[in-house]
Amino acid sequence: MRKRKQRDAPKTPRSGYSLFFQDMCKMVSGDASEARLQIGQAWTLLTDEARQQYELKAAENNQRHQS
């Protein structure tokens, strides 16, 4: 039997992709599975400079989470 996660357990910090996905969900409308595909494609086409913006936010979030 699988062990259940506690409700009050701390959440893991978000990744750069997760933060990007959250921002893009606000802009994309339509079918959920189609939106996920569009966001995934947008992430792969993202320039390194734009991607680094989300990676820095994720690193800051990770530092705050570990403190």
Secondary structure by P-SEA (a helix, b strand, c coil): cbbbbbcccccccccaaaaaaaaaaacccccaaaaaaaaaaaaaaccaaaaaaaaaaaaaaaaaaac
